């Protein structure tokens, strides 16, 4: 099979031929149809996340069909279309797993980080951490739901019942979650890199009431803000825009350092919180909700061999919507 492999952080991915992996007892072997490219993939490639498995096949927004089933993996039959997210394994026995917080498991392993992911023709995945994909989503449009959608949805939950919601960084996650937020009746305000008029127009087209530069205050105070951009200086900027009792949610796995800021920005029972990974229940809930909205993902596709170009486009902010690697066999119909 073909695989785009990261030999070491800071180096470009290289195309390799590898044997098709065999699934373990609780794993599925998937023929990968599509794999979305996430900002986390950029952080891993650039060495901003420590201790990845090396050499590594990136990719944790996988859409594929089951080819082979391990002896104890009986949930999905061969031919079933499934999605594979970032959270790829947990121990199931720690205090976090036993209290419904498996996303915080100290022994967790992550797809495309400690487990080879979907920048390849085939991948193996633990059957317990795979999701059935709702009908009506072609493979390329389904792939971003597995992280941009899932992490964005967990962030939205952590924002509480905020009526006036700010979204900082209008990439893959924001373009999904604005659709959910508007479906829920929220007012959305979009923040982009200063001067990125195209991204602001994109936000307005998707239903934002206002869109502007991230260093400009919105026309009204916000009840909550979600930061998808990995820029630490946006934390005090967002705090300055939320009302007393408001929440600022940091949705990235990596962020540049947060600068010092006056206590007055936090005072008034404002909250700053992070979102770490996801739970399987998040996945089930969001994938049930997405067709009801319905969420539509806008994607720019690249062939597998162009994975480095796809990462560069995402790194440079040249994409509105999501980036997806197309393995060349994606079908427009979903089906199960």
N, C-alpha and C positions, 0 to 999 in steps of 0.2 A: 504494500500500500504506500501511497504518498503521504508524507508528513512534513510540515514546516516546523523545524526544531530550533529552539533557542539553545546554543552551546554554552553561553555564559552571558550574564548581564552586560549591557552595553554593546553587544554584538548583534548584527542582523540575523534574522532567522535564515536557516538554510534548508533547502529542499532535500529530503532524504527518502530513500526507499527502505521500508521496514517490514518485517513480518507482520501479518495480521495477528493481533493479540488474541489470546484465549481467555474467555471469561472465567473468573473464579467461581466458587460455589454459590455466592450470593450476587453475582454480577450478570449483566447483560452485555452481549456484544452487539454494537450498533453500527449500521452502515450510515455514516454521517451524510446528511443532505445539505445542511447549512450550519454555520456557526457565526454568531454575531461577534463583533470586535468591541471590547469594553475598554474604558479608561483604565481599569485595573490591569489589563494586558500591557498597556503602555507603561504603567508603574513597574510591573515585573520586568519588562524588557529593559527599562532604563535603570534598573538596580535600586529602585526606591522602596521595594518590599524585600525584606531580608530572607535568606535561606530558602529559595525555591528549589524544587527538585531539578537537578541538572544531569544531563541535558533534558530539556523540557518541551513537551508539546503543549502550547498555550490553548486557551479557549474554553469558556464555561457557559456559553449560551448556545447549547447544542440541540439541533433537531435531527433526529435520525429514526430509522426503523430497526426493530429488533431482528437480529439475524440468528443469534444463538443464545440459549438461556442456561445459566448455571443450575446445578442440581437442586439448590435450595432457593432459587429465584423464580417463583411460580406466579408472580403477580401479572406479568405481561407475557403474552404469547408471541411467538415469532410473527413478524409482519406488522405488529403494533407500532404506531408512530408515537414517540415519546420525546420529552425534552429533558435536558440535564442542566442543572443550575450550578452556581458557585459552591454551595455547601455539598460536599461529596460523600462524607462519612462522619459519623460521630460514635462515641463509645457506648452511648445508651445507658450508662451506669453512674455517671457523675451527678453532682448536685444540680448542675444546670440542665442536663438531659431529663432528670427525674422531676424537674419543676417546670417543664414546658419551655425552657430557655436553651434548647439545643444549639442555637446560634452562638452561644457563649462557651460551648464545650472546649475545655483546655486541650483536648486531644483531637479536635476536629481536623479533618483533612479536606482540602479544597481542590476542586476541578481546575485543571490548567495552572496549578501552582505546586501542590504536592502530589497530584494525580495527573497523569497525562490527559490532555483535553481534546478538543474538537477541531484543531487545525490539522486535520488528517482525514483520510477516507474512512477509517474505522476508529472506534473508541470503545472502551469498556467502562461501565458505570455500575455502582451499587444499585440494585433494583429498588431499594427503599428510598432512594433519593432521585428517582425519576418520576416525571409527571406525564399523564396522558394529555395530549394537546387538543384543545377544542376544535371541532370541525369549523370550517369556514376560514381558517388561516392558512394560506400557502406557506411553504417552508420558510422562505426568506422573510416574510412578514411575522412569522411566529417566533423566530430566533430571538429578537430583542426582548420579547416578553420574559425570557428566562433570567434576565438580570436587570436591565433597564426598567422593566416592568415590575419585577418582584421587589427589588431594593427600593425603587420609587414608591411602591405601594406601602412598604413598611415605614418609609419616611412619612408618608401621608398619614398613616395611622398615628405615628408619634406626634404629629402636629395637632392632634386632637380635633375638636370641632371648629377649628378656625374658619370664620366666614371669609376674611380677607387674607389671602395667602400669597406670599412672595416666593417666587422660584428663581434662585440665583444660579446661572449657568444653564443655557437653554440647548442642551444636547439631547442624547437619546432618552435618558430618564425623564427629563422635564417634558419632552414632547409626548410621552405616554401619559404621564401623571396629570398634565393639565386636562387631558380628556376625561380622566376619572373625576378630577376635582370639579370640573364644570358639570359633569353628570350629577354630582352630588349637590349642585347648587351653590358652590363657592365662587367668590370673586377672586380672580387670579391676576397677579401683577408680575411681569417677567423682567428679569435683570440679565443683561448680557455684558460681554466685554465692551468697554467704552468705544463707541463708534461703529459697532457691528450692527449696522442698519438692517442687513439681510436677516440676521437672527431675530431682531426685534420685529420685523415684518412677519417672520415665521410664527413667532409667539402670538401676535395679534390675529393672524389667520386661524390659529388653533383655538382662539377664544379668550386670550388675555384681554383684560379691560384696559391695561396700560402696559407699555414695554419701553424700557429705557436703559441707560448706562448704569452699571453697578455702583458707580460713585455718585449717583443722583438719587435723592429721596423720592419715593412714589408720591402721588397726589394725596393719598390718605395714609394714616397709620395702619400697620398690619397687625393681625391677630397672631400670625405665625409666619415663619420663613423657613424654607428648605434650601440648604446649600448643596448643590450638586457639583459646583466648581471647586476644585481642590486648593482653594486660595485662602490661607489663614486670615488675611486682612479683611475678608468679607464677614467674619464673625462679629467684630465690633460694628461694622457698617450695618449689618442686619439688626443687631441689638438696638441701634439708634432708630430703627424704623418700626420696631414692634411696640405695642401698647404694654402697659403694666400687666403682669400676669401672662405675657406672651411667651412663645417658645421659638427658639432657633434650633433647627435640626440639621446636624452635619451628616450628610449622606454618603461621604466617600470613605474608602478604606485607607486612604492616604491623603494628607493635607499638609501644605507648607505651614511653618510655625505661625501660631496666632500671636500677634503683637500685644504688648501691654496696652490696657485700656482703662479708663477711669471707672471706678466702682459704680458711679452713677448710671452707667449704661446697663448694668446688671440689676441694680437696685429696683425695687418695685415688684419683686417676686417674678422677675423674668427668668427664664430657664434656657441654658445651653445644653444640648444633649447630642450624643452620637448614635448612629445606627450601625450595628455590627452584623453583617451577613444576613441570614434569613432563617426562618423555620419552615418545615414542610407544610405546616398549616397556612403560613403566608402564601405559599405556592398554590395550594388547593383553593384558598379563598380568592386569590387574584385571578387565577385562570378560569374560575367560575364566573367572576364578575366581568372580565374583559369582553366576552361576546355580548353581554347585555348593554354595555355602554353605547355602541361597540367601539373598542379601542382599534384605531388604525395606525399601523407603524409605517413611517416613510423611511425607505432604506436606499442606500447606495451600495451596490454589490461589487465585489472583486472576486476574481478566480483565486483558488487556493494559492497558486504560485505567486500571486501579487500581495501576499499577506504583509510584507514589509511596507509596500505602498499604502495599504489600508491603515496600518499603524501610524504612518507618517501623516496621512490625511487627518486622522483623529487627533494626533498630537498637535498638529498645526491649526486645529479649529476650523478646518475647511469643509466640514460636513454639517448639514442641517438634518437632524433625524438620526438614524442609526447606520452603522457600517456592518455589512454582512459578507462573510466568505461563502461563495456558492461552489459546491463540489461538482456541479455540472449535471446532477440528476434530480434536482428539485422539481416537484410537480406543482402546478397551480392549485389543484384540489387537495383538500386536507384528508378527510377520511380516516378511518381507524383500521 
